[in-house]
Amino acid sequence: MKKIILFAILLMAAASVSSCNTVSGMGRDIESLGRGMQKSSN
């Protein structure tokens, strides 16, 4: 559980630093966050 939370925090930090200046870019970042969380839970 701690790994998932840490991974989510790191991914959100990376998404905020990356170029998600548009709505579609932000949507892709959120989608990749969800995929990463699913992979880490398996």
NORNOR-V704666 format. One record per helix or strand. SS is the DSSP state (H for helix, E for strand). FROM is the first residue (numbers start at 1). LEN is the number of residues. If there is no record, write none. Layout:
ss:SS from:FROM len:LEN
ss:SS from:FROM len:LEN
//
This chain:
ss:H from:2 len:16
ss:H from:23 len:19
//
